[in-house]
């Protein structure tokens, strides 16, 4: 594993196209980035390398800020691809009702370790582990140990789908863990739980714990049939909606909720691959732009989707533009100018995540900022050139195989397309042990059936969904009104 950066160590990325993401959105061609210790020391042309500096040839490549994923269920990564054909209901039934409680602390550790290296390999230098499989503090300790053993930057968002948030957040051992873990080097903490919309607002107790511990809250909001406007209203009216609150998905909300999120300074984590495939609602990018809400991007879970933000950027552009075209065609019109641009999604994948996490030292390449950097360069690929439009290249052309070098806090964690210090053989053994544990616990027939769900019945039968808060439905999800692209229509 790479060693901690000494104050005198230096890395010089030489001669690349530097996408700074600074206030002027400067793109510097044939430029250098000098890193000394854990900070960017200088950005410019023909910089002098200090004695003993490591030089990286970035010519023909593109240097960008490290990407930031604000919502990833890392503990589920040992099940990569298992639920490719699941609906969201099938996901909930599998994890919430049937098999999620079979995960032992070592299984959470295995998933987190794999996911952490996975993120770094793809140039994601900061990841929020939306860890809602923490049935005990032992599970939480295992999750944290895995994250701290990998040289990335992580936020452990503590959650527990096996209990109500007003129950587990008030447990002394959970609160002690949060106190011990927050702001521990490269590892921070959040609380991760959802708000049902129950008018009694039982989640108040969990929010009060978050406030007492000074820990931010991340919540799945605006998920069709599960969380809705009532939850946003309760959070806002009781004074628990703040600038450090991250609303994941936020896809089936009305303008009232977007106004409340904007007024309180919160941000939205858009997870487009997830929203398109699982049905939380249509990705709300045009809504958040309209209301001036800060946006970050996220991957969600490897049970279904690709574990990189290149996919998140391109699917987000595709979803937004598809909606724009579809609405125009419905009116007999044609879109001739697109609203969402490649530069915007690159911003969401970098600065957007930094803002969501309150990290103004991340998300751009500027002197004095923390040196979380990514070099995209692949001399062995016909797909990597020409490099004409840097934002378009990142958003539409780049792939994880193009990630040549990654720095986290000035230390090189990926070099020449290979992770530094990753014992992937050991990671594989741990993941295989988790898979074997689950298969043996479930039995081969149940395991196979879970991976190959039945086709829909002709009679339209609906599975029992444990995440369907049916007694707390707002108008937008009650059937009295329909919704098109998240905005109520008709009566």
Long-range contacts (C-beta under 8 A, 24 or more apart in sequence): 1-149, 1-151, 1-420, 1-421, 1-422, 2-151, 2-411, 2-412, 2-413, 2-420, 2-421, 3-411, 4-411, 5-37, 5-38, 5-409, 5-410, 5-411, 6-37, 7-36, 7-37, 8-36, 8-37, 8-52, 9-36, 9-37, 9-52, 9-54, 9-410, 10-34, 10-35, 10-36, 10-37, 10-41, 10-49, 10-50, 10-52, 10-53, 10-54, 11-35, 11-53, 11-54, 11-55, 11-56, 11-371, 11-407, 11-410, 11-412, 12-47, 12-49, 12-53, 12-54, 12-55, 12-56, 13-56, 13-58, 13-63, 13-373, 13-375, 13-405, 14-49, 14-55, 14-56, 14-57, 14-58, 14-59, 15-57, 15-58, 15-59, 16-58, 16-59, 16-60, 16-61, 16-62, 16-63, 16-375, 16-377, 17-61, 17-62, 17-63, 17-387, 17-390, 18-43, 18-62, 18-63, 18-64, 18-365, 19-62, 19-63, 19-64, 19-65, 19-346, 19-365, 19-390, 19-391, 19-394, 20-364, 20-365, 20-366, 21-64, 21-65, 21-346, 21-347, 21-350, 21-351, 21-363, 21-364, 21-365, 22-364, 22-365, 22-366, 25-343, 27-390, 30-59, 31-63, 32-58, 33-58, 33-63, 33-365, 33-373, 35-371, 35-373, 35-407, 35-410, 36-410, 37-410, 38-370, 38-371, 38-409, 38-410, 38-411, 39-367, 39-368, 39-369, 39-370, 39-371, 39-410, 40-365, 40-366, 40-367, 40-368, 40-369, 40-370, 40-371, 40-373, 41-367, 42-367, 43-365, 43-366, 43-367, 54-412, 56-375, 56-405, 56-415, 58-375, 58-377, 58-405, 60-377, 60-379, 60-384, 60-385, 60-387, 61-375, 61-376, 61-377, 61-387, 61-404, 62-375, 62-376, 62-377, 62-387, 62-390, 62-393, 62-394, 62-398, 63-365, 63-373, 63-374, 63-375, 63-376, 64-123, 64-346, 64-350, 64-365, 64-373, 64-374, 64-376, 64-394, 65-350, 65-351, 65-362, 65-363, 65-364, 65-365, 65-372, 65-373, 65-374, 66-123, 66-124, 66-125, 66-126, 66-153, 66-350, 66-362, 66-372, 66-373, 66-374, 66-406, 66-407, 66-408, 67-122, 67-123, 67-124, 67-125, 67-126, 67-309, 67-349, 67-350, 67-353, 67-374, 68-124, 68-125, 68-126, 68-127, 68-296, 68-349, 68-350, 68-352, 68-353, 68-354, 68-356, 68-357, 68-362, 68-363, 69-119, 69-124, 69-126, 69-127, 69-128, 69-297, 69-298, 69-299, 69-309, 69-312, 69-353, 70-128, 70-218, 70-246, 70-248, 70-269, 70-296, 70-297, 70-298, 70-353, 70-356, 70-357, 71-128, 71-130, 71-218, 71-246, 71-248, 71-269, 71-271, 71-298, 71-299, 71-300, 72-115, 72-119, 72-127, 72-128, 72-129, 72-130, 72-298, 72-299, 72-300, 72-301, 72-307, 73-129, 73-130, 73-131, 73-132, 73-133, 73-300, 73-301, 73-303, 74-111, 74-112, 74-115, 74-116, 74-127, 74-129, 74-130, 74-131, 74-143, 74-147, 75-103, 75-107, 75-108, 75-111, 75-112, 75-115, 75-129, 75-131, 75-133, 75-143, 76-111, 76-133, 76-301, 76-302, 76-303, 77-111, 77-112, 77-114, 77-115, 77-118, 77-301, 77-302, 77-307, 77-431, 78-107, 78-110, 78-111, 78-114, 78-431, 78-434, 78-435, 79-111, 79-302, 79-303, 79-435, 79-438, 80-114, 80-302, 80-303, 80-307, 81-302, 81-303, 81-304, 82-303, 82-450, 82-451, 83-303, 83-304, 83-450, 83-451, 84-304, 85-452, 85-453, 86-278, 86-303, 86-304, 86-453, 87-278, 87-279, 87-453, 87-463, 88-278, 88-279, 88-280, 88-467, 89-462, 89-463, 89-465, 89-467, 89-468, 90-453, 90-463, 91-278, 91-303, 91-304, 92-465, 92-466, 92-467, 93-463, 93-464, 93-465, 93-466, 94-450, 95-133, 95-161, 96-161, 96-466, 96-467, 97-466, 99-438, 99-441, 99-442, 99-450, 100-133, 100-161, 100-162, 101-135, 101-162, 102-437, 102-438, 102-441, 102-442, 103-133, 103-135, 103-139, 103-434, 103-438, 104-139, 104-437, 105-136, 105-138, 105-139, 105-141, 105-142, 106-142, 106-430, 106-433, 106-434, 107-434, 107-437, 107-438, 108-133, 108-134, 108-139, 108-142, 108-143, 108-146, 109-142, 109-143, 109-145, 109-146, 109-430, 110-146, 110-427, 110-430, 110-431, 110-433, 110-434, 111-431, 111-434, 112-142, 112-143, 112-146, 112-147, 113-146, 113-149, 113-150, 113-427, 113-430, 114-427, 114-430, 114-431, 115-302, 115-307, 116-146, 116-147, 116-150, 116-152, 116-154, 117-150, 117-419, 117-422, 117-424, 117-427, 118-302, 118-307, 119-152, 119-307, 120-150, 120-151, 120-152, 120-406, 120-408, 120-413, 120-414, 120-419, 121-400, 121-403, 121-406, 121-414, 121-419, 122-307, 122-308, 122-309, 122-310, 122-400, 122-403, 123-308, 123-309, 123-374, 123-376, 123-400, 123-403, 123-406, 124-152, 124-308, 124-309, 125-152, 125-153, 125-372, 125-373, 125-374, 125-406, 125-407, 125-408, 126-152, 126-153, 126-154, 126-155, 126-353, 126-354, 126-357, 126-359, 126-362, 126-372, 127-152, 127-153, 127-154, 127-155, 128-154, 128-155, 128-157, 128-190, 128-218, 128-246, 128-298, 128-357, 129-154, 129-155, 129-156, 129-157, 130-157, 130-159, 130-192, 130-218, 130-248, 131-156, 131-157, 131-158, 131-159, 131-192, 132-159, 132-160, 132-161, 132-192, 132-193, 133-159, 133-160, 133-161, 134-158, 134-159, 134-160, 135-160, 135-162, 135-163, 137-173, 137-174, 137-177, 140-174, 140-177, 140-181, 141-177, 144-181, 144-187, 147-187, 148-184, 148-185, 148-186, 148-187, 150-422, 151-186, 151-408, 151-411, 151-413, 151-420, 151-421, 152-186, 152-408, 152-413, 153-186, 153-372, 153-408, 153-409, 154-186, 154-187, 154-188, 155-187, 155-188, 155-189, 155-190, 155-357, 156-181, 156-187, 156-188, 156-189, 156-190, 157-189, 157-190, 157-191, 157-192, 157-218, 158-189, 158-190, 158-191, 158-192, 159-191, 159-192, 159-193, 164-202, 165-191, 165-193, 165-194, 165-203, 165-205, 165-206, 166-202, 166-203, 166-204, 166-205, 166-206, 169-193, 169-205, 169-206, 169-209, 169-210, 170-205, 170-206, 170-209, 175-209, 175-213, 178-213, 178-215, 179-213, 182-213, 182-214, 182-215, 186-408, 186-409, 188-357, 189-215, 190-215, 190-216, 190-217, 190-218, 190-246, 191-215, 191-216, 191-217, 191-218, 192-217, 192-218, 192-219, 193-217, 193-219, 194-219, 194-220, 194-221, 194-223, 194-226, 194-227, 194-231, 195-219, 195-221, 195-227, 195-231, 195-232, 195-234, 195-235, 196-227, 196-231, 196-469, 196-472, 197-227, 197-228, 197-229, 197-230, 197-231, 197-234, 197-469, 197-472, 197-473, 197-474, 198-469, 198-471, 198-472, 199-230, 199-234, 199-472, 201-234, 201-238, 203-234, 204-238, 204-240, 207-235, 207-238, 207-240, 210-240, 211-240, 216-244, 216-245, 216-246, 216-358, 217-244, 217-245, 217-246, 218-245, 218-246, 218-248, 218-269, 219-245, 219-246, 219-247, 219-248, 220-248, 220-249, 220-280, 221-247, 221-248, 221-249, 221-250, 221-253, 221-257, 222-247, 222-249, 222-250, 222-251, 222-252, 222-253, 222-257, 222-280, 222-281, 222-284, 222-486, 223-249, 223-251, 223-252, 223-280, 223-281, 223-467, 224-251, 224-252, 224-279, 224-280, 224-281, 224-477, 225-465, 225-467, 225-468, 225-469, 225-473, 225-477, 226-467, 226-468, 226-469, 227-469, 228-252, 228-253, 228-472, 228-473, 228-474, 228-476, 228-477, 229-253, 229-254, 229-256, 229-257, 229-474, 229-475, 229-476, 230-472, 230-474, 232-256, 232-257, 232-260, 232-261, 233-257, 233-260, 236-260, 236-263, 236-264, 241-266, 242-266, 243-358, 244-358, 246-296, 246-356, 248-298, 249-274, 249-275, 249-280, 249-281, 249-284, 250-284, 250-288, 251-275, 251-280, 251-281, 251-282, 251-283, 251-284, 251-486, 252-280, 252-281, 252-476, 252-477, 252-483, 252-486, 253-284, 253-287, 253-476, 253-486, 254-476, 254-486, 254-487, 254-488, 255-287, 255-291, 255-487, 258-284, 258-287, 258-288, 258-290, 258-291, 258-293, 259-291, 261-291, 261-293, 262-291, 262-292, 262-293, 266-293, 266-294, 267-293, 267-294, 267-295, 267-296, 267-352, 267-355, 267-356, 268-293, 268-294, 268-295, 268-296, 269-295, 269-296, 269-297, 269-298, 269-356, 270-295, 270-296, 270-297, 270-298, 270-316, 270-348, 271-297, 271-298, 271-299, 271-300, 271-312, 272-297, 272-312, 272-315, 272-316, 272-319, 273-299, 273-300, 273-304, 273-305, 273-306, 273-311, 273-312, 273-315, 274-298, 274-300, 274-301, 274-304, 274-305, 275-319, 276-315, 276-319, 277-304, 277-305, 278-304, 281-483, 281-486, 282-319, 282-323, 282-485, 282-486, 283-316, 283-319, 283-320, 284-486, 285-316, 285-319, 285-320, 285-340, 286-320, 286-323, 286-324, 286-339, 286-340, 286-485, 287-486, 287-487, 289-339, 289-340, 294-352, 294-355, 294-356, 295-348, 295-352, 296-348, 296-349, 296-352, 296-353, 296-355, 296-356, 297-345, 297-348, 297-349, 297-352, 297-353, 308-399, 308-400, 309-349, 310-394, 310-395, 310-398, 310-399, 310-400, 312-345, 312-349, 313-342, 313-345, 313-346, 313-348, 313-349, 313-394, 313-395, 313-396, 314-395, 314-396, 316-340, 316-345, 316-348, 317-342, 317-345, 317-395, 317-396, 323-485, 327-485, 341-391, 342-389, 342-391, 342-392, 342-394, 342-395, 342-396, 343-391, 345-395, 346-391, 346-394, 346-395, 370-409, 371-407, 371-409, 371-410, 372-407, 372-408, 372-409, 373-405, 373-406, 373-407, 374-403, 374-405, 374-406, 374-407, 375-403, 375-404, 375-405, 375-406, 376-402, 376-403, 376-404, 377-402, 377-404, 377-405, 378-402, 378-404, 378-417
